[in-house]
Amino acid sequence: MRSDLVSVLSEGTLSDHVEECAAFISRALPEAERPAFIQELHAQAAKADEASDADTRAQISRAVVADLVKKTPGMIEGTDREVEGVFNLLITLIRNNYREEEARDFLLHLVGVVSETGATAGQRVAVKYRILANVFNTLPAHSAVRLEVFEALLALTAHNGDLDYLNSAIQALPSWLVQWKVSPEQVHSCLDKVADALRSSERAEYSDRAFEIELMHLRWVSQETSLSKEVRLATAENVVAAALRQPKLFDFGDIVREPVVAELNGTPLFSLLKIFVGGSRSDLDKWLAESESASTLERLSLDKDGLVHKMQLLDLSDLCAGSVSSEVTYAQIAETLAVDESDVETWVIDVIRAGLVSGKLSQVKRSFRVYRSAQRSFEKPQWEALEKRLVQWQSSISSLKETVRKADAQLNQRTLLETEKANAPESTAAPAS
């Protein structure tokens, strides 16, 4: 969203500006009604220009500007330049005649008629976006009205599939929300709307950005204790469900540690999350067999097959985590996943693509050499496994050092013998008698 505002004429009388706007707005009326419409508004503005008393002039000016704005019906026939120019002139008239708090309703009327998402929402979108951006940018940086303009622009761009227009605005949103000093309820609502708009797009990168917003929302809600318990729990539930739906997300440690997520303790969803933090496929099967699981999956749009597949990848990753720098046989993998050995290679490829494991398959040995494996958690069992591995490495290094030492000693001995042999005097034959 650009930060400049198309300039409007600052010269001329109020009646000149009102007549220009009225002439344009009248295009929405039947031709026979246009002259009277323009004349009425022009006459009101002329009274303000002719008033000698400043208070009277201000009162009449405010009335005619209010009348003019209220009669603005939205997008009117004309070039994009004409339309943008007239709306900028209306914005200027509002700003020049009303204080910031008084101008709100008039500016939001313009925002409303431009940003409607009905049948014509997809028409002349470029100039609509510019007008809304101009309203946003003409407001003071601290103005809370900017939030309402942003949300209108968000709804319109999302409706038209043009969220790229708001890339920089969405990145700046966290700092803007602080700057605008809006209520916690408004922050909560705004973050919800942004995430929903991004998630409504079919583009994968928008889904990733939506989840980033949802995580930010979760962390903010954890710290914002003024929100109702219902709002806090609903937010935690939605973000946990979104995390479980993320196809490339396998580490849930940070999420489960959020204070607001802990408030879900005792719910089926929290039990499910704990399984993905440190459980196994068998734990998931038990959870799926419980009476409340089906309704939980349906309510939160969680796919059973997708969860099972993700859990099997985590089980395979756990198996490999205990065999780093060594090999896991096809038979072990098949047993862990409860699949045929013929399917093992497909699963190994999937877990590598998921970024959980790296290694090398050997069809000859029917084994998988593990180079690296992700850990879901790092607690006492993992520390013990690490200690065991370090002891093994220490032993291997000590053995290697001893081998190098012996080889070095042998080399030194051989070099010394060769040097002595090279430096020994040649023997001479005895003279014949």
N, C-alpha and C positions, 0 to 999 in steps of 0.2 A: 504494500500500500504506500503510495507516494506521499511525500511530506510537504509538497508545495500546494499553494492555493491559487487558482487562476484569478488574476487580478480583475477588478471591476472598476468602472469609472468613478472617481471620487468627486468630480466636478459636476455642476448642475444643481438645480433645486429639487426639493422633494417631489414637486409636481412632475418634473421631467422624468425622474426615476420611476415614479408610480405609473405615469402614462406609458412608459416603455414596458413595464411588467404587465400592466393591464392589457395593452394591445396584444401582447403575446398570449396571455392567459385566455383572452376572448376567442382565440381560435378554437377553443373547445366548445364554444356556444354556436347556436344557429346564426348565420350571417346577419339576419335582421336584428338580432339582439346585441350585436357587438358594439355599435356606436354608443348606445345608452350605457352599457357596462363601463366602457372606457371613460365616458364623460362624467359619470357619477363619481368614480374613484379620483379622477383628475380634479374635479371640483373640490372634493374633500381635502386633497393635498394642497390645492391652491390656497385654501383658507389658512392652512398652517403656515405657508410661505408668507402670507400677508399679515399674520398676527404680529402685533408689536410687543405683546407681553410674552416673555420666555416660557412661563408656565403654561399659558394658553397654547402657545405653539407646540410645546412638548406634548400636551394632552391630545391635541388634534392629530399630531404626527403619529402618536402611538396607536390611536384609534384606526387611522387609515391603513397603517402597516398591518395591524391585526386583521382588519377586514380583507386586505389584499392576500395575506398568507392563507387565511381560512378558505378563500375562494380558489386557491391553487389546487387543481384537481389531480396533478401528477404529470406523467409524461405527455407532452403536447406536441402536435405536429410541428416540425422544424428541423433544422440541421443540428447535429450534436453540439456544434459551437454555440448556436443560438440558445439551445436548451440549457447548456451548462452556464452560459453567461447570465441568463435570466435568474436561474437558481442562485448563482453567486451574488447577484444584485439583491435578491430577496434576503439572503443570509446577512449581507452587509446592512440592509435596512433594519433587520431585527437587532443586530449587534449594536447599531448606532442609536437605537431608540429604546432599548430595554436593558436593564441590568442583567447580569449573568443568570441569577436565579429566576428572573422574570422571563428571560428569553427561552427557557427550557421547553415549554409546551409548544411554542411556535416552531422552534428548530425541529422538535420531534414530529410535528405535523408534516413538515417537509420530508423528513426521513421516512415517515410512514407511507406517504403517497408515492415515493420513489422506490421503496424497497418491498412493495407488496409481492407476494410469491404466488399469485394466481395465474390465470391463463397467459398473461402478458409478461410474466417474470423473465422469460428468456429473450425478450425483445430489447434491443438497444442497450445491451448490458454494459458496454464499455462506458457510455456516458453516465449510466446509473451509478456504476462503481466510482467514477470520478466525482460525482455530486456528493455521494455519501462520504467519500474521503475528504472532500472540501469542508463539509460540515464538521467532521472529526477534527481536522487540522485547524479550523478557525477557533475552536474552543480552547480555553487555557489548558495547559498540560495537566493541571491538577483537577480539572473538572470531572465530576462523577458522571456527567451526561455523556462523556466519551464512551462509557461502558455500554450505554443503550445504543449508541450509534454503531459501535463495534459489533454488537450482537445482531443488529439489523443487517449489517454488511456480511457478517458470517452466515446468516440464514440465506441471504440472496446468493452469495457465491457458492454455498453448498448445494442449493437448489439447482444451480446451473452447472455444477461440476467444475467450478473455477477456483477451488481453494488455493491454488498456487498464488493467486493474487494477494493472499493474506499471509504468505510464508513469513515475511519479516515481522508482521504484526503479531502473529502467534508466538514467535520467538521472544518478542518484547513483552508479551502479556503479563508474565509474573511480576516484572518490575512496574508495569503500568497499574496493576491491581493494587499494589502498595501505594503508588503515587496518588491514585484516585481516592483512597481512603473509604472505599465502599464497605458495606456491612459484610460480616462473615457469610450470611445467607446469599448475598449477591455474588461473592467470590465462588461459593460452592456451586451456585446455579450456572455461572459463566463457564467454569471448568467442565462441568457436565455437558454443556452445550458444545463446547469446542471438541471434546472427545467424541461425542455423538456425531458431530458433523464430519470429523475425520474418519470415523469408523464406517460411516454411511458410504464412503467412496470405495470403489472396487480396486483401487490401486494399493499394492502391497506396502509401499512406503508410507502411505497415509495410515494404514493399520498400525505400523510400528510407531509412528508419531502419536497416534491416539493413545497407545499404551504408555508412552512417555508422559503424556499429560495426565493419564490416570494414576500413574505412580506418584507424580508430583502432587496430585490431588489427595492421594492417600496419606502422604507424609504431612501435608498441610492439615488435613482433618485430624491426624494424630495429635497435633499440637494445639488445635483450635477447640478448646474444651467448652466454649460457649454454645456450640451447636447442640441441638437436641440429640439424645441417645439414638433415636430412630434414624436421623440423618447420618450419624456417624456409622452405625451398623450397616445401613444400606450402602453407604459408600465403600466400606471395607468389603462387604459381600460382593459388590459389583467388580471391584478391582481384583479380588482373589479369583473370581470366575473368569475375568478377562485374562489373568495370568495363566490359568489352566488351559485356556483356549489358545494361547500363543504357541504356534507350532515349534518355534525355535527357542523357547524358554524352558530351561530345565533346573535352574537354580532358584529355589523359593525361600532361601534362608533369610534374605533381607526383608521379604514380605512378612513372613511369619513372626519376625521380631518387632514389627511395628506395633505400638501399644494399642491402636484401635483394632488391629486384627486379633489381638489377644482377647478382645471383648467378645469375639465370636465363639470363644471356647464353650464347648457343650453343644454346638450345632453340628449337623451332618457335614456342612461345608468345611468347618474347621478340622473335623476328623479326616476329611478327604485331603485337605492341604497338608496335614501332618504326615499322611502316607507318602505324599510326593516329596516331602522333606527328608524322610528317613525310613520309609516302609518299602514293601516289595509287592510284586504281582499278587501273591497270596493274600496280603493285607487288603489290596484293592478288591479282590474277588469277594472277600468277606464283607467289605463295605457295600459293594454292589448288591449283595444278597439281603441287605437290611431293608426294612419296610419303607423307610423314608428316602432311600437313595433315588428311586425313579422320579419322584416328584421334585427332588432337588435338582436333578439333571435337567428336567424339562423346564422348570422355572428359570434356571440360569443359563439355558441354551448350551449345555455342556454335552458333547458327543461321547457316548460310552466307548465306542471303538477307538476314537482318538485318544482318550485317556488311557485305555489299555495299551495302545501302541507306545505312547510316551512312557508308560511305566515299564514296559519291556525293555525299551532303550536304556532306561535308568538302571534296571537290573543287570543288563549286559555291561554297562559302564562300571557298576559296582564289582562285578566279577573281574573285569580287567584291572580295576584299581588295586586288587590284591595280587596282581601278577605283573606289575610293571618291570620291564627288563627281562621278562621271561615269557613263556608261551602258554596259551590257553588252547586246549584241544577242541576240536569240533564237537566231540561228545559232551564236554563240559558245557559248552555254549548251548547245545541243543537241550540238555537237561535243565539248564537255568531258565530258558525261554519256553520250555515245553513245546518244542517244534521238531520237525524232522531234520536230520543232519543235512539233507539236501537243501534246506532253506537257510542254513547257517551263514553262507557267504553273503546272501542278500541282507541279512540282519547286520552283519559286520559292516557292510558298505553303508547302510542307513545310519549306524551309530557314528561312523567316521564323518559322514556328511553333516550330522547334527553337531559336530564339533566336540563330542564328548570323549572321543578316544582317537588316538593315532597309532598306527602299527602296520604290520605287513602280513598278508595272508600267505600261507604255504599249502597249496593243494597237494603237494607230494607228501608232506608230513601231516596233512589234515589238522593244521594248527594255525593259531594267530599269534604272531609275535607282537607284544604290547610295548610301545615306546612311551606312551603317555595316556593317562586317564583322569578325567575330572572327578573330584570328590564332592558329593552332595553336602556333606557335613565334615567337620574336623574335630572330633571329640576323642575320648580315651582310646577306643579301638583303633582309630586312625593314627593317633600318636604312637601306639604300640607297634602298629605295622610300620610306621616310619622309622621308629627306633630299630626294629629288626632289619629293615632294609639298609639303614646306615651302618649297622654292625657288619652286615654282609659286604657292603661296599668297603668298609674299613679293612675287613679281612682280605678282600680281593686286592686292595691297594697295597696292603702290607706284603702280601704274597708276590705281587708284581714288583714291589721295591726290592724284595729279597732276590728275586730272579735277576733283576737288573744289576744288583750288587754283585752277585756271583758271576754274571757274564762280564761285568766290568773288571772283576778281579782276575778272571781267566784271561781277558784281553791284555791286562797289564802284565800278567805273568808271561804270556806269549811274546809280548813286545820286548820284555826284559831279556828273555832267552835269545830272541832274534838279535837284539842289540849286542849282547855278550858274544854271540857267535860271529857277528860282523866285525867286532873289535879284537877278536883273538888273533895272535901272530901266526903267520903261516909256518908250518913245520918244514925243515930243510933235510934233504937226504944225506946220510953219512958218506964221506969220501971212500972210494974203493981202495983197498989195501994193495 
